[in-house]
Amino acid sequence: MQREVKDFLDMLRKEIGESIIDRRRKKRIRQQELAAMCGISQRMLRLVESGEQRYGLDIYLLISIALELEPEALLAESVQKMQVTGDGRERLEKEREAVYVHMQKRLEGYRKGKERWPAEERRAKGSQEAETKAKGQPKGLARGGRCARIYVA
């Protein structure tokens, strides 16, 4: 199921990248110039345009501002391109539905306590490892501190 989520997001990222390229070319802005306007490297922009790079909202907003587009307009244009053909629309709806079903299953698992979010898993794993390392060591050493030796005369 994770694969379907990844496929959907990859497909959307590629369409957004193509919309960025189209808009950039219409405005006659070179890739280097757009990258400089946004404060990112040309390589990063190339990866964003090709859909190969995951990027944060801040980069998305900077690019849309530089291209004089509303962020939602860029996203809407990309989704519309995905829906141009009947087959594309059907595939998009299937992908979207599969992603939603997967999210609902994760939510149910989380509510039941069976599934943890990735950050919670890392924290739990880290605390288990720390407890394992701490066994058999003096209390101060287990916490990474120094133990003072006490000499009894």
C-alpha positions in Angstrom: 0.0 0.0 0.0 2.9 2.4 0.7 3.8 1.9 -3.0 0.5 3.4 -4.1 1.0 6.4 -1.9 4.5 6.9 -3.3 3.3 6.5 -6.9 0.6 9.0 -6.5 2.9 11.6 -4.9 5.5 10.9 -7.6 3.0 11.4 -10.3 1.8 14.7 -8.8 5.3 16.0 -8.3 6.1 15.3 -12.0 3.1 17.2 -13.1 3.9 20.1 -10.8 7.5 20.1 -12.2 6.1 20.2 -15.8 3.8 23.1 -14.9 6.8 25.0 -13.5 8.8 24.4 -16.7 5.9 25.5 -18.9 5.4 28.7 -16.8 9.1 29.4 -16.7 9.4 29.1 -20.5 6.4 31.3 -21.1 8.0 34.0 -18.9 11.3 33.5 -20.8 13.2 32.8 -17.5 16.2 30.5 -17.7 16.6 27.8 -15.1 19.6 29.5 -13.6 17.7 32.7 -13.2 14.7 31.1 -11.5 17.0 29.2 -9.2 18.8 32.5 -8.3 15.5 34.2 -7.7 14.4 31.4 -5.3 17.8 31.1 -3.5 18.2 27.5 -4.5 20.8 25.7 -6.6 20.2 25.1 -10.3 20.6 21.4 -9.6 17.8 21.5 -7.0 15.5 23.4 -9.4 16.3 20.8 -12.1 15.4 18.0 -9.8 12.2 19.8 -8.7 11.2 20.3 -12.4 11.8 16.7 -13.2 9.8 15.5 -10.3 12.7 13.6 -8.8 13.2 15.7 -5.7 10.9 15.9 -2.7 10.8 19.5 -1.5 9.2 21.5 1.2 6.4 24.0 1.0 8.9 26.9 1.3 10.5 26.0 -2.1 7.1 25.5 -3.7 6.0 28.9 -2.5 9.2 30.6 -3.6 8.9 29.1 -7.1 5.3 30.1 -7.4 6.0 33.7 -6.3 8.9 34.0 -8.7 6.7 32.8 -11.5 4.0 35.2 -10.4 1.5 32.4 -9.7 -0.7 31.8 -6.8 0.4 28.5 -5.2 -3.0 27.0 -5.5 -3.1 27.9 -9.2 0.1 26.0 -9.8 -1.3 23.0 -8.0 -4.7 23.2 -9.8 -3.0 23.4 -13.2 -0.9 20.3 -12.4 -3.9 18.3 -11.3 -5.9 19.5 -14.3 -3.1 18.2 -16.6 -3.3 14.8 -14.8 -7.1 14.7 -15.7 -6.8 15.7 -19.3 -7.4 12.2 -20.7 -10.2 10.0 -19.5 -7.6 7.3 -18.7 -5.6 9.8 -16.7 -8.7 10.9 -14.8 -9.6 7.3 -14.0 -6.1 6.5 -12.8 -5.9 9.7 -10.7 -9.2 8.8 -9.0 -8.0 5.2 -8.3 -4.7 6.4 -6.9 -6.4 9.0 -4.8 -8.9 6.5 -3.4 -6.1 4.0 -2.7 -4.2 6.6 -0.8 -7.2 7.6 1.2 -8.0 4.0 2.1 -4.4 3.5 3.2 -4.5 6.6 5.4 -7.7 5.5 7.0 -6.2 2.1 7.9 -3.1 3.8 9.4 -5.4 6.1 11.4 -7.3 3.1 12.7 -4.1 1.3 13.6 -2.8 4.4 15.3 -5.9 4.8 17.4 -5.8 1.1 18.4 -2.2 1.6 19.4 -0.9 -1.1 17.0 0.9 1.3 14.7 3.2 4.1 15.6 4.2 7.1 13.6 7.8 7.0 12.3 9.0 9.6 14.8 7.5 7.7 17.7 9.1 4.5 16.5 12.5 6.1 16.4 12.0 7.5 19.9 10.9 4.2 21.3 13.7 2.4 19.6 16.2 4.9 21.0 15.0 4.6 24.6 15.1 0.8 24.3 18.7 0.9 23.1 19.6 3.3 25.9 18.0 0.9 28.5 19.9 -2.0 27.1 23.2 -0.2 27.2 22.5 1.1 30.7 22.0 -2.4 32.3 25.0 -3.5 34.3 26.6 -0.1 34.5 26.7 2.3 37.5 23.9 4.8 37.5 26.2 7.8 36.7 27.8 6.0 33.7 24.5 4.8 32.3 23.5 8.4 31.9 26.9 9.4 30.4 28.0 11.2 33.6 31.1 10.7 35.7 31.0 8.6 38.8 32.9 9.8 41.8 34.9 7.1 43.6 34.2 7.1 47.3 37.0 5.8 49.4 36.2 4.5 52.9 39.0 4.9 55.4 
